Amino acid sequence: MKNSKNALIFLATMLPIFAEAQLSNTGKKTMIYPETKKENVKDTYFGTNVDDPYRWLEDDRSADTKQWVTAQNVVTQKYMSQIPYRNDIKERLKHLMNYEKYSQPFKEGGYTYYYKNTGLQNQSVLYRQKEGGEPEVFLDPNTFSKDATTSLAGISFSKDGSLLAYQLSEGGSDWTKVIVMKSSDKTVVGETITDVKFSGISWQGNDGFYYSSYDKPAEGSQLSGLTQYHKLFYHKLGTAQKEDQLIFGGDKTPRRYISAGLTEDERYLIISAANSTSGNELYIKDLKAKDAEIIPIVSNFDKNHNIIDNDGSKLFIYTNLNAANGRVVTVDAGSPGVENWKDLIKETENVLSPSTGGGKLFANYIKDAVSMVLQYDRNGKLEHEIKLPGIGSASGFGSKQSEKELYYTFTSYVYPATIFRYAIETGKSEVYKKSGVDFDPANYESKQVFYASKDGTKVPMIITYKKGIVLNGKNPTVLYGYGGFDVSLTPSFSTANIILMDQGGIYAVANLRGGGEYGEKWHLAGTKLQKQNVFDDFIAAGEYLIDNKYTSKDYLASMGGSNGGLLVGATLAQRPDLFKVAFPAVGVMDMLRYHKFTAGAGWSYDYGTSEDSKEMFDYLYKYSPVHALKAGTKYPATLVTTADHDDRVVPAHSFKFAANLQKDQAGDAPVLISIQTNAGHGAGKPTDKAIEEIADRWAFLFYNMGITYKK
């Protein structure tokens, strides 16, 4: 909410303490929550009247909403303060997170650049180094603002490395500013470009660059206003932003998402346009040809396509057209139509994510949610299978065509992220930077299982815990899921999870339908009128963990964010008996109105909307977490997390859900809402706040499971 931080501080001094755990006449602890007023608001969908008494919480600028948020935070902090080991967990996390962290290096203009965090810095610092020279600080985002909430949201160098454009995000917002500077002496060039959103920066020589944005919403509604049509602009250095040229989008070609890039040789401008989160058009323009037009390669939104490289006029395209798991094709730019595409890397039974480097193609496959990487030459001949250090996730495998080596990162649930240097010619890897976290992988175990969902579908899940624990059904267990938008949950290391596992806990990640782990069919099986499959998969995962004595209903927690927050909210409503604790974060909770705010309309490919048809409305209404809760039900102890402002997922989703859950809760389990720093993004979050918020999560979990934290 605009100016909400100061408002919250002021209101906190004016409000009474709304909730202490009080003893009723029966001796049962009862939470007393802030009063949430109701208004007589109704909508009618296909003849069905739907009450929306908390519609007023959608106004993130109102004094009433600010006061309600402040009151909820008072309740939450009062509750958290009674947990005796809350600070012990915080101190342990602080120790675990205090180690040097590095990014994969990249080369620009004779320098090697990399990000480094000395341990507990709020944000990683961008360094550069010449071969044989000493590292120097190039950009330090920690200096961008006093409260550490202005972050570096993206950076792009011109081809010769002499110029760069970097994006600033203030308070975690998706709206960014672009600053151009000379890399030699860091002097700023031209004016700052403002009001940029969902955009990369693509240089054309040293003359200017392409970027994308929307028309700016009305003053005061930047965080909740609908962002409908994207526009691609070209900015010429030395000119005013108001003179920027509209390249694509606008009234002639209205599209919700537009992105652009140049081939490495800067011959072709590539434009991708889409109206939802899946499926895109593909366009190309020959920048070397006089008076060249933007021509379509694919002019529908049915499938996904991307130009990954070129050799002169020969284009290398990734596509899932006629290949649900993806393939790489080639075509001449002079006649790039689909009918002329030729397979270079054919579709396999595993999902493909390709990249290029050193004149080679790298096929990164997901096989049962873990990585397998193959190296091909430009003619599609297999040269190497990259030997990875174990079962986990590998990422990177990108560099300029002229380079002889590249870098990749490998990680798993028990393998801290490690950077490897890869020799392209020989196919050999060596450790470049090892993680410094205080963690011994030999003491932990991570294994993959397959379980049957409600309809018999086989679903993978990876379960991680400390070796030697007794599987007696009493282990605190977190079940994490996402299940949407073609997103694949592959293994990755989390320092925060050490806290759970060192207390005898278990961390389980289910690869639900709706994700991308098994390609397009897997994704579509969890969308629109099949969304219930996702919830069934998650519920079946919890039942598997219980049936196999990993945990029990008294020790099982659900966790997820954004679309995963919807997952937690929906399964909490459908199976409140299954979980002891629930952590829905920045969830999409009002399925009847999500598409009316910010970029929500673009999510309709996965969800459908309440206006599509009576069948779609009925389906959404049935599982929508805001509407599916039932009065008089014993729900799990729930910590609803969101941000006081967040322009991706409107906080009102979480506000409405928490208000309904507090109203309907019949048990003595607490329902708390935590307004966290940039909860929807993570960018620009001060380290001490991040540690505090993670500590509160684990404290809430242990306390409500009746577990005493052991130092």
MIFI-806609 format. One record per residue (C-alpha): x, y, z. Coordinates in pm, whole numbers, plus 32768, in hexadecimal, padded with zeros to 4 digits. Layout:
<recs>
XYZ...
</recs>
This chain:
<recs>
8000800080008074815D7FB28124820180D980B880D681A981FA80AF826A81DD81FB8320806781C88347809E807783EC8198810584E480A8821F853F7F718143855B802680438631804C814987417ED8819E872F7E41804287387E017F6188667E987E09887F7D887D4387D17DEF7BE288207E817B27893C7E4879B489607D3679C58A657CA278AF8B3B7B2F78808B107A4A77E68C157A9D768E8B897C1176C88BAF7C4976BA8A367D2A77C2899D7C6978A288B27CFA799F87C07C527AF287B37C887B9686627C5B7CF985E77AF97D4085797AD47D2A840079A77DF3839178B77D658292780F7E21817A76E47DBD80A977947D7D7F5F771C7C777E6877747C067D0A769D7B347C26773A7A297B4B7656796A7A5F753279957B4A75F379457C8976177A577D8F776A7A5E7E3D77A07B2A7F7878E67BEC7F9178D17C9780E77A477CE180F47A5C7D8D7FA07ACF7EC680557C1D7E1C809E7C6C7E317F2A7CA77FA77F517E147FAE7FB87E0881287FE07CED814080DB7D1E8199824A7C3B807682AA7D1B7F7981FB7E54800E82957DBB800183F07D4E7E9683BF7EA97E3183487F4D7EDA84727E607E3285657EA97CDE84CC80207D1684EC7FF57D71865C7F427C268694804B7B6385DA81707BFF868E80CA7BD487E180977A63879781FA7A30871682947ADD8842821579CC892B82D978BA887984077884895D84FE7808885584AB7904874585F179C1877A86BF7881878E8648782286328697797D85B387FA796D8637882E781385A087B57891844D889A79BC846489C278D38496895C77EB837A892D790782818A7079B782D48B52793081C08BD879B780778AF479857F4C8B5679A77DDE8AA179A97C928B17790C7B508C1179FB7AAB8BD37A9679548CB87B5578668C7D7CAC77D68D737D97772A8EB37CFB77AD8E337CD379118DA97BAC79D28C7B7C157A9F8BDC7B5D7BC38AFB7B9B7CEC8B777B627E4D8AD87B797FA48BC87B7480CA8AC87AC581A289B77B9C823889B77CBC814388587D2580E588A57D027F7389BB7C697EA78AC17D527E178B2A7D4E7CA88CA67D2F7C858D867D2E7B538EE87CBB7B148FE07CBF79F690AF7B8679C191D17B957AB491407CC77B6190957D017CAC8F1A7CFB7CD28E6E7E4B7CF48D0F7EAE7D598C4A7F137C258AE87F437CA98A7E7F297E1489007F177E3589247F3E7FAE896A80AE7F6E883080E77E9B875081327FC8877381598140867980478193870A7F49809A85C17F247FDE863D7FB17E9186D57E947DCF87877E487C8A86747DAF7BB1873D7D6D7A7588757DCB79B888D27DC878478A1B7E1F779B8A467E9576378AFD7D99755C8C557E39758B8C1B7E6277028C547FD976FF8AF18031776589F97F94785188927FCF78B5881E7F617A0A86C27F577AA186627FC67BFF85377F3D7CBD84BE80077DE484177F467EFD84087E087E3083227EA47D2C83107E1F7BC8831B7F8A7B5084887FDD7B16857080F67AAB868880CA79AC87D6817C79D588DF817C78C28A5081A179108BA9817A78788C56804679038DAF80EB78F28D7081FD79F18C0681BF7A5C8B8D831379E48A19832579A089AE83517837886A840577E1872E840F78AF869C8303798F858B823778E4845F821079CB831F814279E583AE8002795083067EB879A383417D47794D84637D9E786A85BF7D3E780786B37E2E776287357DDA7604884A7EB2757488717F03740489DF7F5E73E48A31808574C6891E8160743887F780F3750B87267FD6759185CF7F33759084F47F1776C583887ECB771882837F6877F781137FB6782E805680FB783E807F816B79A37F48813C7A7B7EA382697B1A7F58830D7C3B7F1F82497D7B7EC681007CD2801B80957C4E80177F5D7D287EB67EE67CDE7E5F7F867B907E287E9E7A687F567E8B797F7EB87E1A783C7F887E63770581017E5476E881C67F3175F983247F01756983EF8041754B8542809F74BC860481A37582871A825C74CB882A82D775B58834844F75DB86C1847D759A859F84AE768984CA838576EE83958433766584358415750C8464829B752583E681E173F482C780E87416833F7FAE7364822B7EB573B080E97EAE74787FF77FC774B47EAF7FE873F77F257F2F72BE7FA07DF5736F7F167DF274D37FC47CE3759C7FDD7CAA7712814C7C42771382577CAF761A83CB7C6A763184EC7CA3754386527C33751087647C45740C882C7B24738389957B2973F78A0C7BB272A889007CC572CA88767C76717287177C1971DF861E7CB472CC85497BA1736483F27BF573F7831C7B0D74C981B37B6E750C80AF7AC375E67F617AF976907F8C79FB77A5809B7940786080A4782A775C80BD784175E1815E79567515817C79F273BF82DA7A15732D83517B31724C849B7B8F71A985367CC27108867A7CC5703F87307DF770C688367DE56FB087367DFF6E9986C37F576E2985557FA46E7285207E476EFF83CE7DFC6F9B83787D3670D183007BE97048824E7ACE70FF82E77977712A81C878F67200808779C672077FB77910730C7FC978CB74817F9C7753747780FF76EA74DB824977707566836C77D6748784B8788B74B185E078D473CC87127861748E882978AA7390888478E172268998789F7129896879B3702C880879856FA787E8782A7041870B784271768709774C729985AE77427337852F7694746E83C0762E745082BF754574E381F1754A73A281AB73DE734A82947385746A81F7739D75C4834B7371766C84007465758784F3744E746385F1752973AA85B87575723A8672763E713285EC771C701D866A782B6F33860479896F9A85A279D66E32848278DD6E45845378966FB882F578046FAE82A076CF7079827F75FF6F3C83F7762D6F01846F75C4705A8560749F706F85AC73D871A987097404723986CD737373958597729B738F8497727A74A384DC717175AB841670E776D184BC71F177AD8474736777BB8577743D7705860975927762871C75EF7667883576EF767A8969774B75AE8AD5779475F88C297776754F8B83772174058ACF75F6749C896C75A17500891D7520765C87E374547696878274657805867C7358783B859A73237966857F71AF79A9849271647AC984CD72C57B4E864D72B27B48874D732D7A4A87FF727A792E88D473507842895272F976E48A3B73C075FF89FD73CD74858AB8746D73658A0C755F727689A17440719688F0738772AD8A00728572EE8A1A721174598B75725E74E68B65723676608A8071E577818AE972CC789B8B3B71FD79CD8A86729D7AF08AED72627C5B89A771BB7CB9882D71C17C9987C5732D7C9A87A074687BCA889F74FD7ADA8877765B7A4B89487747797889F576B8784489F67804778D8B0C78DA76FE8B71799E75CC8BC178D9748F8D36792B74A08D7178AD76028E22776576508D8B772E77A68C4A7775785E8BBF775379BC8A9B769A7A518A08766A7BAB89A4751E7C4288CB74F47D7687DD74037E22871F73F77F68885D73758011896474117F2A89A375857F6689B5764E7E228B0E761C7D888B9876CC7C538C5575F77B568D3976627A3A8CFB759778FF8DF6756777E28D21756176A78E1774A375CC8E64738776BE8D1A7378777C8DD0738078CB8D5074337A018E0B74B87B2F8D9575647C6B8DB376DE7C4A8D0977567D8B8C98766F7EA18B8B76D97F948C07774A80E98AC976F481A78AF1763882F08A5374F682718AD77394823F8A1272E1812B8A8C719081AE89A471B782DA886871DC820B879B710A811D86C5716B7FF385FE70677F3784F870657E2883B46FA27E4682866F7C7D6281266F727DEB7FCB6F4B7D567EE070757D4A7D6670587D6C7D386FF57BFE7E616F077C007F5A6FF77B5C80C16FB77BCA815770EF7C6A82C4711D7CD5832B71AB7E25848271E57EBD849F71B6803585C9724080F5863072118261875471D3834A87DD7073834C87846FA284798630703684C985266F3E853183FB6F31844882F56F0F855781F2700784D98264711885C8835671D984EA82F87343849F82CC7341832682A17456822781F673FB80E0824774FD7FD681A275217E828153760C7D64809E755B7C47806976667B4080DC773C7A1C81BF762F798A82B4766C7AAB839375467B0483FD75167C6F855874817C4F863E743E7D7B86E6756B7E19879575A67F6386FD7686806C87C276F7819B867B77388250861875C8823D874375668313867C75EA843C856374F683F7863B73C783AC871F73F884D985EA73DC85B7859B7287852484BB7323841C847172BE82B784597399817F838B730480648354739E7F0B8242730E7E2D825773437CB480E7737E7C758028738F7B31800E74F07AAC818B750A7AB9827E74CA799E833173937A1D829D72B3790D825673AF77FE8122744E776B8032732F77BA809673377929806274AE79307F0C74A778887E997390796F7EA0748F7A8A7DF675B879E27C97764779C87B90753379EC7CA374407A547D34751A7B6C7CA7742E7C737DAE73317C037EB774137C9F7E0674177DEE7DC9729F7DDE7F3C72667D987F9D73387EC77EA3728F7FAD7F1A71387F37808171A17F83801F71F380E97F6A70A7810C809C6FEE8085817A7092818A8089702F829C804E6ECB821E81C56E8D820C82076F10836E82D3703E830781DB710E83CC8072712084427F56721B84397FD972B5857B812B730084DF80E47353837180F474B582E3809F753581868167764B80E2815C77097F9A816B78657F0480A779247DF88005780C7D2C808E772D7E427FD7780D7F3A7E9777BC7E7E7EF6764C7E9B7F1B766780167DD9772F803A7D0A76427F637D8A750480087D5E759E81607BF075DB810A7BBE748180737C8073B681747CA3748082B67CD5733983727E1172E082B27EF773F5832B7F5D747684807FF775B783F67FD1767682AF80AD7780820D7FFD782880E580DD793F806380697A597F7A7F5B796F7EFB7E69799D7DDC7D3D79677EBF7C117A117E197BE279497CDC7AB17A127C727B667B627C657CDD7B1C7C3D7CDA7B867ACF7C627CE67B1E7DAA7D5C7BB77F107D9F7B437F887C8B7A597E817B937AD17DCD7B8079837F007AD678F37ECF79AE79DD7D87794879397E337843785E7E6F777779997D3A77D37A617C23784279797B48795F79F879F9797D7AA679737A2C797079D1791F787278A17840789E77B577BE79A9787C767A79B479C2773679F0792278167AF6789176ED7BB279E3763E7BAC7AA4776C7C2D799E77C07D3279B276627DC17B2976697E0D7B6F77E07E317C0B77F47F8F7B5A79387FEA7A0B78947F9F7A4577247FF87A767750816F795876D6824C78F17768839B7919768884C97A4275C6843B7B82757984F67C9275FB84117E0D75D3843D7EE176D884E77F1977C583C5801A78D583857FA9799D825680C97A6981C980B57B8580D281497CDE809F80B47E2C810280D87E747F8F81197D867E7380CB7DD17D0980D07C687C937FDB7BCB7D857EE97CC47E197EFC7CAB7F987D807CAE7FA57D877B3D7F497E3B7AED808E7D797BF381547C267B6380EE7C9779FE81277D1E7A4982847BE37B0682E57B0479E682747BE178E3831E7BE079A084677A6479BB84527A2E784A84017B3377AD84E77A8B76CF85EA7BC4764186887CC476E787687DD676EA865D7E49784E860F7E1078F984BF7F137A0A849A7F687AF3837D80D07B68835B81107C9C828782717C60821383787D2A8160834F7CFD7FE782B47BA98027824C7B7A7EBF83A67BA97E2E84C57B857F1F858B7C937E6785F87DB17F4185AE7CF98085869E7D5C819E87567C2A822086F27C5E838A85847C6C832385A87B32824F86457A78837285387AF1846184207A84837684B67929833E84EE790284B48383795A84F78313785183FF83D5773C84AE837577BD8607820677B985A482287658851B82D975C1864A81FB7677874580B8760186A68137749D86888198749987F6830B746D87A98417750788838530759687B28685750D881787B075F387F4
</recs>
